[in-house]
Amino acid sequence: MIKISIIISYYKALDNLKLILEALNHQSSKEFEAIVSEDDNNEETIDFLKSFRDQYNFQILHVNQEKDDGFRKTMMLNKSIKASNGETLVFIDGDCIPHKHFVKAYLNNAEEGVMLKGRRVMLGEKITNKVTSNKTIKPLNTISILLSDSGKKKEGVYLKNKSLILTMKNKGLLGCNWGIQKKHLKEINGFDEDYVYAAVGEDTDIEWRLKRIGVASKSMKNKAIVYHLHHERGYSQEGVEINRALLRDKMDKDLYICLNGLEKL
């Protein structure tokens, strides 16, 4: 039975995707499907999934664009929501590798009326190179990370006890690691496809709109862990400013049910 859909926002990084799928193949809970949400139409990805998807112990769906037409992540997320079979949706980015108890943590904490907010370990350049060059997730263990050149190492400490957490601060939602019941995304008409710049914005937007309909927050720090592969920043300051201005305008107009979302209102 599929309880959770893991939606992977993916663009032109097949080697990273293979690492993510390897990590999902070793999850302690198998009650999930993975959706490769590809903001592109890449033959290499299509061929790989056709050839190897049966080698994984979970179902893989592939949703993609008709063509590569710039940053359309939110459009792909909406397509993925429509394709999903799980009642709880969990979102990660294509540069984030999940911990072995990642699915289990979301299964144990999913509840109606609550968005679950995970954090990420910022892997350093050296340990990222070790993972990517050797094409293995084996270096992603607590000891190796604590001794590495990584940032936000405390986020990589897995705490089995549900009541334990290293900090209690209620930080903002990170689009690379969070979960919500599908019904709540439908209530706000999904992601806002007006965000067409790769910058801050679409995750902050979805958070304030969910809060606006009364959805609460719960920290998944030290429970649902992802390891963010090191890379250069993929967005411009101009895009940041455009997205922030767009967000302010939508908040001022109280557009918590977006007009350009799952349905075109």
C-alpha positions as CSV (number, residue, x, y, z in Angstrom):
1,M,0.0,0.0,0.0
2,I,1.3,3.4,-1.0
3,K,1.0,5.9,1.9
4,I,3.6,8.5,0.8
5,S,4.6,10.0,-2.5
6,I,8.2,11.3,-2.6
7,I,8.3,14.0,-5.2
8,I,11.8,14.7,-6.5
9,S,12.3,18.1,-8.3
10,Y,14.8,17.2,-10.9
11,Y,16.7,18.9,-13.7
12,K,19.6,17.6,-15.8
13,A,21.5,15.8,-13.0
14,L,21.1,12.0,-13.7
15,D,24.1,11.0,-11.5
16,N,22.5,12.8,-8.6
17,L,19.1,11.2,-9.3
18,K,20.8,7.7,-9.2
19,L,22.2,8.5,-5.8
20,I,18.7,9.6,-4.5
21,L,17.1,6.4,-5.9
22,E,19.8,4.3,-4.3
23,A,19.1,5.9,-1.0
24,L,15.3,5.4,-1.4
25,N,16.1,1.7,-2.3
26,H,17.6,1.3,1.2
27,Q,14.7,2.9,3.2
28,S,13.7,1.3,6.4
29,S,10.0,1.7,5.3
30,K,8.8,0.6,1.9
31,E,5.3,2.2,1.9
32,F,6.0,4.9,-0.7
33,E,6.3,5.7,-4.3
34,A,8.8,8.1,-5.9
35,I,7.9,10.6,-8.5
36,V,10.7,12.1,-10.7
37,S,9.3,15.6,-11.3
38,E,11.5,16.6,-14.3
39,D,11.5,20.2,-15.4
40,D,12.8,19.1,-18.8
41,N,12.3,16.4,-21.5
42,N,15.6,14.6,-21.3
43,E,16.1,11.4,-23.4
44,E,18.9,10.2,-21.1
45,T,16.6,10.3,-18.1
46,I,13.7,8.6,-20.0
47,D,16.0,5.8,-21.2
48,F,17.5,5.2,-17.7
49,L,14.1,4.9,-16.1
50,K,12.8,2.6,-18.8
51,S,15.9,0.3,-18.4
52,F,16.4,0.3,-14.7
53,R,13.1,1.2,-12.8
54,D,12.4,-2.5,-12.2
55,Q,15.6,-2.9,-10.3
56,Y,14.2,-0.7,-7.5
57,N,12.0,-2.1,-4.7
58,F,9.5,0.8,-5.0
59,Q,7.3,2.3,-7.7
60,I,8.8,5.1,-9.8
61,L,6.6,7.5,-11.7
62,H,8.1,9.9,-14.2
63,V,6.5,13.3,-14.9
64,N,8.2,15.7,-17.3
65,Q,7.7,18.7,-19.5
66,E,7.1,18.6,-23.3
67,K,10.2,20.7,-23.7
68,D,12.8,22.5,-21.6
69,D,11.3,26.0,-21.4
70,G,13.1,27.7,-18.5
71,F,12.4,27.3,-14.8
72,R,9.0,25.7,-14.4
73,K,9.5,23.9,-11.1
74,T,6.1,24.9,-9.7
75,M,4.3,23.7,-12.9
76,M,6.0,20.3,-12.5
77,L,5.1,20.1,-8.8
78,N,1.5,20.6,-9.7
79,K,1.7,17.9,-12.4
80,S,3.3,15.6,-9.9
81,I,0.6,16.2,-7.3
82,K,-2.0,15.2,-9.9
83,A,0.0,12.0,-10.7
84,S,0.6,11.0,-7.1
85,N,-1.1,8.1,-5.3
86,G,-0.1,8.9,-1.8
87,E,-2.3,10.9,0.6
88,T,0.8,12.4,2.2
89,L,3.2,14.2,-0.2
90,V,6.9,14.7,0.6
91,F,9.0,17.1,-1.4
92,I,12.8,16.9,-2.0
93,D,15.2,18.5,-4.5
94,G,17.3,16.6,-7.0
95,D,20.5,17.5,-5.1
96,C,19.3,16.1,-1.8
97,I,19.9,12.5,-0.7
98,P,17.6,11.1,2.0
99,H,18.7,9.4,5.2
100,K,17.6,5.7,5.5
101,H,14.8,6.5,8.0
102,F,13.6,9.4,5.9
103,V,10.3,7.8,4.8
104,K,9.7,6.2,8.2
105,A,10.0,9.6,9.9
106,Y,7.4,11.1,7.6
107,L,5.1,8.1,8.1
108,N,5.3,8.4,11.8
109,N,4.6,12.1,11.9
110,A,2.1,12.7,9.1
111,E,-1.2,14.1,10.4
112,E,-4.1,16.2,9.2
113,G,-3.7,19.9,9.5
114,V,0.1,19.9,9.9
115,M,3.0,20.7,7.5
116,L,6.2,18.8,8.4
117,K,9.4,20.8,8.0
118,G,12.7,19.0,7.6
119,R,16.2,20.4,7.4
120,R,19.4,19.6,5.4
121,V,23.0,18.9,6.0
122,M,25.1,21.2,3.7
123,L,27.7,18.7,2.4
124,G,31.1,20.2,1.8
125,E,32.9,20.1,-1.5
126,K,35.3,17.3,-0.5
127,I,32.7,14.8,0.8
128,T,30.4,15.7,-2.1
129,N,33.2,14.8,-4.5
130,K,33.8,11.5,-2.7
131,V,30.1,10.6,-3.0
132,T,29.7,11.7,-6.7
133,S,33.0,10.4,-8.0
134,N,32.6,7.0,-6.4
135,K,28.8,7.0,-7.2
136,T,28.0,5.7,-3.7
137,I,26.1,6.9,-0.6
138,K,28.3,5.0,1.8
139,P,30.2,8.2,3.0
140,L,26.9,9.6,4.2
141,N,27.1,8.4,7.8
142,T,27.2,10.4,11.0
143,I,30.9,9.9,11.7
144,S,32.1,10.8,8.2
145,I,29.9,13.9,8.1
146,L,31.0,15.1,11.5
147,L,34.7,14.8,10.4
148,S,34.0,16.4,6.9
149,D,34.0,19.9,5.5
150,S,30.2,20.1,5.7
151,G,28.0,22.8,7.2
152,K,24.9,22.3,9.4
153,K,26.3,19.0,10.7
154,K,23.9,18.9,13.7
155,E,21.0,18.5,11.2
156,G,22.6,15.1,10.3
157,V,22.2,13.6,13.8
158,Y,19.3,11.1,13.6
159,L,17.4,11.0,16.9
160,K,15.2,7.9,17.2
161,N,13.2,9.2,20.1
162,K,10.2,11.1,18.8
163,S,10.3,13.7,21.6
164,L,14.0,14.6,21.2
165,I,15.2,17.4,19.0
166,L,18.5,19.4,19.2
167,T,16.7,22.8,18.9
168,M,13.1,23.8,19.2
169,K,13.2,26.9,16.9
170,N,10.4,27.0,14.4
171,K,12.3,27.8,11.2
172,G,10.8,28.4,7.8
173,L,9.9,25.7,5.3
174,L,12.6,24.4,3.0
175,G,11.4,23.3,-0.4
176,C,14.0,20.6,-0.4
177,N,12.6,18.6,2.5
178,W,9.0,19.0,3.7
179,G,5.7,17.1,3.7
180,I,2.0,17.8,3.8
181,Q,-1.3,15.9,3.2
182,K,-2.4,16.2,-0.4
183,K,-5.9,17.5,0.6
184,H,-4.3,20.7,2.1
185,L,-2.5,21.5,-1.1
186,K,-5.7,21.1,-3.1
187,E,-7.4,23.5,-0.6
188,I,-5.0,26.3,-1.7
189,N,-4.9,25.2,-5.4
190,G,-1.3,23.8,-5.2
191,F,1.8,25.6,-6.1
192,D,1.7,29.1,-7.7
193,E,3.0,28.8,-11.3
194,D,3.6,32.6,-11.5
195,Y,7.1,31.9,-9.9
196,V,9.3,31.4,-13.0
197,Y,12.7,32.3,-11.5
198,A,15.0,29.9,-9.8
199,A,15.4,31.7,-6.5
200,V,13.8,32.0,-3.1
201,G,10.1,32.3,-3.2
202,E,8.0,29.3,-4.1
203,D,8.5,27.5,-0.8
204,T,7.9,30.7,1.3
205,D,4.8,31.2,-0.8
206,I,3.4,27.8,-0.2
207,E,4.1,28.1,3.6
208,W,2.3,31.3,4.1
209,R,-0.7,30.1,2.1
210,L,-1.0,26.9,4.1
211,K,-0.7,28.9,7.4
212,R,-3.5,31.1,6.1
213,I,-5.9,28.2,6.0
214,G,-4.9,27.2,9.5
215,V,-2.3,24.5,8.8
216,A,0.1,24.2,11.7
217,S,3.9,23.4,11.5
218,K,5.9,20.6,13.0
219,S,9.7,20.4,13.0
220,M,11.3,17.3,11.5
221,K,14.8,18.3,12.4
222,N,16.9,15.2,13.4
223,K,14.1,12.9,12.2
224,A,13.7,13.4,8.4
225,I,17.3,14.2,7.2
226,V,18.6,15.0,3.7
227,Y,22.2,15.5,2.6
228,H,22.5,18.5,0.2
229,L,25.2,18.0,-2.4
230,H,27.6,20.9,-2.7
231,H,27.3,23.0,-5.9
232,E,27.6,26.6,-7.0
233,R,24.5,28.8,-6.5
234,G,22.0,28.2,-9.3
235,Y,20.1,31.5,-9.1
236,S,20.6,35.2,-9.5
237,Q,20.1,38.1,-7.1
238,E,17.8,39.6,-9.7
239,G,15.6,36.5,-9.6
240,V,15.5,36.7,-5.8
241,E,14.3,40.3,-5.9
242,I,11.6,39.6,-8.5
243,N,10.3,36.6,-6.5
244,R,10.2,38.6,-3.2
245,A,8.3,41.4,-4.9
246,L,5.8,38.9,-6.3
247,L,5.4,37.3,-2.9
248,R,4.8,40.7,-1.2
249,D,2.2,41.5,-3.8
250,K,0.3,38.2,-3.4
251,M,0.4,38.5,0.4
252,D,-0.9,42.1,0.2
253,K,-3.8,40.9,-1.9
254,D,-4.4,37.9,0.3
255,L,-4.2,35.4,-2.6
256,Y,-3.8,32.4,-0.4
257,I,-5.8,30.4,-3.0
258,C,-3.5,31.0,-6.0
259,L,-5.0,31.7,-9.4
260,N,-2.4,29.9,-11.5
261,G,-2.1,26.6,-9.7
262,L,-3.5,23.1,-9.9
263,E,-6.5,24.6,-11.6
264,K,-6.5,27.9,-13.6
265,L,-8.9,30.2,-11.8
